[in-house]
Amino acid sequence: MNSTRINSKISLAALAIASAFAPAAHAQDQKMTEVVITANRVAAERASVAGFSDQPLLQTPASVTVLTREQIQDLNIGTTTDAVKYDASIGDAYNAVGYAEQFSIRGFKLNNANSYRKDGHPISGDTQIPLENKESIEVLRGLAGLQQGVAAPGGVVNYVTKRPTENNLRSVQFKVSERGSVLGTVDLGGRFEDSRFGYRFNAAGERMRSIIKGADGHRSFVSGAFDFRISPQALLQIDADYQKKSQKSAPGFQLIGGTNLPVVDADTFLNDQAWAKPVETESSNIGVNFQYQLSPEWKATLSANQHRFKRDDYTAFPYGCENELLWPGYCTNGDYDVYDYRSLGEKKKPLSAKALLNGRSATGSIRHELTAGLSFFSNHESWGDYVYEKAGVSNIYHPVAVPMTDKQVGPVSERRNDHERSAFVQDVIGLTDQLALHAGVRYASLRRNEVDVVPVRENFWLPNVSLVFSPTAKLSYYANYAQGLQYGGVAPLGTSNYPHALAPGKSKQVELGAKAEINGISLSTALYQIDQGLEFTDPVSNAFVRSGQERHRGLEFTAQGKVTRDLLLGASMAAIRAKQEGTGLAELDGKRVTNVPNFKSTVWADYAVAEVPGLKLNANWRFSGRKAFDQENKTMVPSYHVVDLGGSYATRVSGSTVILRAQVKNAFDKFYWRDVTPELGGYLFPGSPRTFQLSAQVDF
């Protein structure tokens, strides 16, 4: 992309910021929104991802974490990658710079088609999901069969869209980092002259200068959300957003000689050929939500979302060493084979809709919170015959220019479509003032059509039952049994059945947990076991198969709250024992699941300096234990510690709130392997080196 087009993206951000000031000049007589300028709010009390009832999280039999808008701002979170640093149960899973942010929860990789949600509706996780129009990020850890239908066993990530504000909101932000990244954002909200109508607009323009030198790009984003209070009982909400992103992707590294970890700088860029192009993505959403209060005790909700995703993927892809017959692996001298990879016109079109009926009733002394609903999901995927051809040989220490191949991609056509129709019901039964039974079931009918594959039509029952004991309003214990459902994994590039998907499979979970609030500090812990079929590439047939199972047993702990008037502390810890079993292959059975540390933790603090009003200091310390690189556990990747430091200063200037923020990521410039994905034979992605960021936010 030439400099003129890049500069136009920055100009778009500047123009959007400038436009935000104009309405304020004519609204000085109106009440301005007071902005929360600290992160001292306790954990969110409720989360839509937790279930259908209006139960507070403290009485919900599920492990849920929520990052609110205030925390997203105060912790300087710009991407989901930044956000997951505060939850030890979440890890990277082929989270390549410039490609797609992809994660695992409880050691299970999330499914890009079903595990990422916008307001409860599935969206594609194949690109960076914008946060500019998100009010909060909710994470449900564990099976979500009853709540969400098809989803990976680890859980789901739900992005809650910003809604119109009651009072005028005018907020702009400008952020820069040391390599020249520039981001400008605008957030405008309020109500029209007819107060039944509300609006929320967000826009962003970004020039990206990655920590990996050469993996640069740009991004633009715009969104709008509108509310219409039709009557005291009826509310209509509509939202739409569009993002265009272009960035060169940064491939990971393979083992030297097939056995040893490479010794490289974290900013080494392997996609450095002159003919390599940025990965181009476009994504959009149109969402609608209608709520009607039938009576004081009963409410009906209809909602839908249409997501569209398009990608042109270009990469000078590093894989293997033909000279030493290593696939995967790099040569002992650092040589690697360079492949010309092009896949153009990839498209995904997930559409989902839900109808819910919620209400309360009583049968004698027993109370009921009832939910019944129907849901629909379809996803049509198109792609063309890709190019994947060896172009030459380069070296990780001494790059070599190789010529592009003369191969051409084939025409794009629909290759796969998925359909899910579900009916579900849940009853939260108040047996006593202290004891509640949560019982529900979802009936899911799945249909998958794929080119050159026998169509799949299967039906599943997904039960979920929990018992919650709350001896006080601030303490609860729960036990939960659930079944989940996920589509089979797609055979990766290089396997004999690429790119076909395996049949759907079920998973099972048993979980015990406790939640408490003590002196304003929220605490939760969970002990769980999750079983699902193990998917891997068979070493004999080179086919992607499901055989045996992987069993994840874990213990989680989270805490967040103010320990003093000025000090806010948060902690998240996860111990996981993830094993492969029952495959009949000695090299796999009993071995650790790849890319899952036995122990991971994060501790963060936010301190308001009383002597300097408006000044806050913050720090985040993360630890991850060692991880298995390969399913045979021949190579283990070392543990690491990383520290981030930051601060902010809030003041008033000409009646506006101004917040200046500074952050140093990886303050001690620690080299570490943050992502040890088994994808495509196994790749290692280094963590970011020391990076500085500065930002200014103005609310007026």
SULVENHU-V87282 format. One record per backbone hydrogen bond with DSSP energy under -1.0 kcal/mol. CO is the residue of the C=O (numbers start at 0). NH is the residue of the N-H. E is the energy in kcal/mol with one decimal. If there is no record, write none. Layout:
CO & NH & E
CO & NH & E
//
This chain:
1 & 5 & -1.7
2 & 6 & -2.9
3 & 7 & -1.6
4 & 8 & -1.2
5 & 9 & -1.5
6 & 10 & -2.5
7 & 11 & -2.0
8 & 12 & -1.7
9 & 13 & -2.4
10 & 14 & -3.0
11 & 15 & -2.3
12 & 16 & -2.4
13 & 17 & -2.6
14 & 18 & -2.4
15 & 19 & -1.1
17 & 20 & -1.0
20 & 24 & -1.4
23 & 26 & -1.6
26 & 29 & -1.7
44 & 56 & -3.3
46 & 49 & -1.4
55 & 58 & -1.8
56 & 59 & -1.4
59 & 61 & -2.1
62 & 140 & -3.0
64 & 138 & -2.8
66 & 136 & -2.1
67 & 71 & -2.6
68 & 72 & -2.2
69 & 73 & -2.9
70 & 74 & -2.6
71 & 76 & -2.6
72 & 75 & -1.5
78 & 82 & -1.7
79 & 83 & -2.5
82 & 85 & -1.8
83 & 86 & -1.6
86 & 89 & -1.6
88 & 105 & -2.3
90 & 103 & -2.6
93 & 95 & -1.4
95 & 98 & -2.0
96 & 249 & -2.6
101 & 92 & -2.5
102 & 109 & -2.9
103 & 90 & -2.4
104 & 107 & -2.1
107 & 104 & -2.2
110 & 114 & -2.6
111 & 124 & -1.9
114 & 156 & -2.5
115 & 122 & -2.6
116 & 158 & -3.2
117 & 120 & -1.9
120 & 117 & -3.0
130 & 133 & -2.0
132 & 161 & -2.7
135 & 159 & -2.4
136 & 66 & -2.4
137 & 157 & -3.2
138 & 64 & -2.0
139 & 155 & -1.6
143 & 147 & -3.3
144 & 148 & -1.1
151 & 154 & -1.1
153 & 141 & -3.6
155 & 139 & -2.3
156 & 116 & -2.9
157 & 137 & -3.1
158 & 118 & -2.2
159 & 134 & -3.4
159 & 135 & -1.1
167 & 32 & -1.5
168 & 188 & -2.3
169 & 699 & -2.5
170 & 186 & -2.8
171 & 697 & -2.7
172 & 184 & -2.5
173 & 695 & -2.4
174 & 182 & -2.6
175 & 693 & -2.9
176 & 179 & -2.0
180 & 176 & -1.5
181 & 206 & -2.8
182 & 174 & -2.9
183 & 204 & -2.0
184 & 172 & -2.1
185 & 202 & -1.7
186 & 170 & -2.3
187 & 200 & -3.2
188 & 168 & -3.1
189 & 198 & -2.7
192 & 194 & -1.0
193 & 196 & -2.4
195 & 228 & -2.5
196 & 191 & -2.3
197 & 226 & -1.5
198 & 189 & -1.9
199 & 224 & -2.2
200 & 187 & -2.9
201 & 222 & -2.5
202 & 185 & -2.2
203 & 220 & -2.5
204 & 183 & -2.3
205 & 218 & -2.4
206 & 181 & -2.1
207 & 216 & -2.2
211 & 214 & -2.4
213 & 215 & -1.7
215 & 247 & -2.0
216 & 207 & -2.5
217 & 245 & -2.6
218 & 205 & -3.0
219 & 243 & -2.3
220 & 203 & -2.5
221 & 241 & -2.4
222 & 201 & -1.9
223 & 239 & -2.5
224 & 199 & -1.5
225 & 237 & -2.6
226 & 197 & -2.0
227 & 229 & -1.5
227 & 235 & -2.3
232 & 292 & -2.5
233 & 230 & -1.6
234 & 290 & -2.7
235 & 227 & -2.5
236 & 288 & -2.7
237 & 225 & -3.3
238 & 286 & -2.9
239 & 223 & -2.6
240 & 284 & -1.9
241 & 221 & -2.0
242 & 282 & -2.4
243 & 219 & -2.2
244 & 280 & -2.9
245 & 217 & -2.5
246 & 278 & -2.7
252 & 683 & -2.6
254 & 257 & -1.2
254 & 329 & -3.1
255 & 258 & -1.8
255 & 259 & -2.4
259 & 255 & -3.2
264 & 267 & -1.9
269 & 271 & -1.4
272 & 275 & -1.5
278 & 246 & -1.7
279 & 311 & -2.5
280 & 244 & -2.6
281 & 309 & -2.3
282 & 242 & -2.8
283 & 307 & -2.2
284 & 240 & -1.9
285 & 305 & -2.4
286 & 238 & -2.4
287 & 303 & -2.3
288 & 236 & -3.0
289 & 301 & -2.6
290 & 234 & -2.4
291 & 293 & -1.1
291 & 299 & -2.7
296 & 359 & -1.0
297 & 294 & -1.8
298 & 357 & -2.9
299 & 291 & -2.7
300 & 355 & -3.0
301 & 289 & -3.3
302 & 353 & -2.8
303 & 287 & -2.3
304 & 351 & -2.1
305 & 285 & -1.6
307 & 283 & -2.0
308 & 347 & -2.1
309 & 281 & -2.2
310 & 345 & -1.9
311 & 279 & -2.3
312 & 342 & -2.4
314 & 316 & -1.2
314 & 340 & -2.5
316 & 338 & -2.9
319 & 336 & -2.6
320 & 325 & -2.6
321 & 324 & -1.1
325 & 320 & -2.8
329 & 256 & -3.3
330 & 333 & -2.1
333 & 395 & -2.3
334 & 330 & -2.5
335 & 393 & -2.5
336 & 318 & -2.3
337 & 390 & -3.5
337 & 391 & -1.3
338 & 316 & -2.6
339 & 388 & -1.7
340 & 314 & -2.4
341 & 386 & -2.6
342 & 312 & -3.0
345 & 310 & -2.2
346 & 381 & -2.4
347 & 308 & -2.4
349 & 306 & -2.7
350 & 377 & -2.4
351 & 304 & -2.4
352 & 375 & -2.6
353 & 302 & -2.4
354 & 373 & -1.9
355 & 300 & -2.5
356 & 371 & -1.8
357 & 298 & -2.9
358 & 369 & -2.4
360 & 367 & -3.0
362 & 365 & -2.0
365 & 362 & -3.2
366 & 429 & -2.6
367 & 360 & -2.0
368 & 427 & -2.3
369 & 358 & -2.1
370 & 425 & -2.6
371 & 356 & -2.1
372 & 423 & -2.3
373 & 354 & -2.5
374 & 421 & -2.5
375 & 352 & -2.2
376 & 419 & -3.1
377 & 350 & -3.0
378 & 417 & -2.4
379 & 348 & -1.2
380 & 414 & -2.3
380 & 415 & -1.8
381 & 346 & -2.5
382 & 412 & -1.6
384 & 409 & -2.7
386 & 341 & -2.0
388 & 339 & -3.4
391 & 337 & -3.0
393 & 335 & -2.3
412 & 382 & -2.0
414 & 450 & -2.3
415 & 380 & -3.2
416 & 448 & -2.5
417 & 378 & -2.2
418 & 446 & -2.2
419 & 376 & -2.3
420 & 444 & -2.8
421 & 374 & -2.3
422 & 442 & -3.1
423 & 372 & -2.5
424 & 440 & -2.1
425 & 370 & -2.4
426 & 438 & -2.2
427 & 368 & -1.4
428 & 430 & -1.3
428 & 436 & -2.6
429 & 366 & -1.4
433 & 469 & -3.3
434 & 430 & -1.1
434 & 431 & -1.9
435 & 467 & -3.0
436 & 428 & -3.4
437 & 465 & -2.9
438 & 426 & -2.8
439 & 463 & -2.3
440 & 424 & -1.9
441 & 461 & -2.8
442 & 422 & -1.8
443 & 459 & -2.8
444 & 420 & -2.1
445 & 457 & -1.8
446 & 418 & -2.2
447 & 455 & -2.8
448 & 416 & -2.4
449 & 452 & -1.9
455 & 447 & -2.7
457 & 445 & -3.2
459 & 443 & -2.7
461 & 441 & -1.5
462 & 482 & -1.7
463 & 439 & -2.4
464 & 480 & -2.6
465 & 437 & -2.7
466 & 478 & -1.8
467 & 435 & -2.6
468 & 476 & -2.7
471 & 474 & -1.2
473 & 516 & -2.1
475 & 514 & -2.6
476 & 468 & -3.0
477 & 512 & -2.6
478 & 466 & -2.2
479 & 510 & -2.5
480 & 464 & -2.4
481 & 508 & -2.6
483 & 506 & -1.9
484 & 150 & -2.7
485 & 504 & -2.7
488 & 501 & -2.2
491 & 494 & -1.9
494 & 497 & -1.3
496 & 499 & -2.6
499 & 490 & -3.2
504 & 485 & -2.4
506 & 483 & -2.6
507 & 530 & -2.2
508 & 481 & -2.3
509 & 528 & -2.1
510 & 479 & -2.9
511 & 526 & -3.3
512 & 477 & -2.6
513 & 524 & -2.4
514 & 475 & -2.6
515 & 522 & -3.1
517 & 520 & -1.8
520 & 517 & -2.5
521 & 559 & -2.0
522 & 515 & -2.6
523 & 557 & -2.6
524 & 513 & -2.3
525 & 555 & -2.7
526 & 511 & -2.9
527 & 553 & -2.1
528 & 509 & -2.0
529 & 551 & -2.9
530 & 507 & -1.9
531 & 549 & -2.9
533 & 546 & -2.6
535 & 544 & -3.1
537 & 541 & -2.1
541 & 495 & -2.8
542 & 537 & -3.0
544 & 535 & -2.3
548 & 580 & -3.1
549 & 531 & -1.7
550 & 578 & -2.3
551 & 529 & -2.4
552 & 576 & -3.3
553 & 527 & -2.4
554 & 574 & -2.8
555 & 525 & -1.8
556 & 572 & -2.8
557 & 523 & -2.2
558 & 570 & -2.7
559 & 521 & -3.0
560 & 568 & -2.5
565 & 607 & -2.7
566 & 562 & -1.7
566 & 563 & -1.4
567 & 605 & -2.6
568 & 560 & -2.2
569 & 603 & -2.6
570 & 558 & -2.4
571 & 601 & -2.5
572 & 556 & -2.3
573 & 599 & -2.2
574 & 554 & -2.4
576 & 552 & -2.1
577 & 592 & -2.1
578 & 550 & -2.3
579 & 589 & -3.8
580 & 548 & -3.0
584 & 587 & -1.9
584 & 588 & -2.6
587 & 590 & -2.2
590 & 579 & -2.2
597 & 575 & -1.9
598 & 624 & -2.8
599 & 573 & -2.8
600 & 622 & -2.7
601 & 571 & -2.4
602 & 620 & -3.1
603 & 569 & -2.5
604 & 618 & -1.9
605 & 567 & -2.8
606 & 616 & -2.6
608 & 611 & -1.2
611 & 614 & -2.3
613 & 649 & -2.0
614 & 608 & -2.3
615 & 647 & -2.5
616 & 606 & -3.4
617 & 645 & -2.4
618 & 604 & -2.4
619 & 643 & -2.8
620 & 602 & -2.5
621 & 641 & -2.3
622 & 600 & -2.6
623 & 639 & -2.2
626 & 636 & -3.6
627 & 594 & -2.2
629 & 632 & -1.7
634 & 628 & -2.9
636 & 626 & -1.8
639 & 623 & -2.2
641 & 621 & -2.9
642 & 666 & -3.0
643 & 619 & -2.4
644 & 663 & -3.5
645 & 617 & -2.5
646 & 661 & -2.5
647 & 615 & -2.7
648 & 659 & -2.7
650 & 657 & -2.9
652 & 655 & -2.0
655 & 652 & -2.9
656 & 698 & -2.9
657 & 650 & -2.5
658 & 696 & -2.6
659 & 648 & -2.5
660 & 694 & -2.3
661 & 646 & -2.3
662 & 692 & -2.3
663 & 644 & -2.4
664 & 690 & -1.9
665 & 668 & -2.5
671 & 686 & -3.0
674 & 684 & -2.6
676 & 682 & -2.3
677 & 680 & -1.1
678 & 681 & -2.1
683 & 252 & -2.6
684 & 673 & -1.2
684 & 674 & -1.6
690 & 664 & -2.8
691 & 177 & -1.5
692 & 662 & -2.2
693 & 175 & -3.0
694 & 660 & -2.6
695 & 173 & -2.3
696 & 658 & -2.9
697 & 171 & -2.3
698 & 656 & -2.8
//
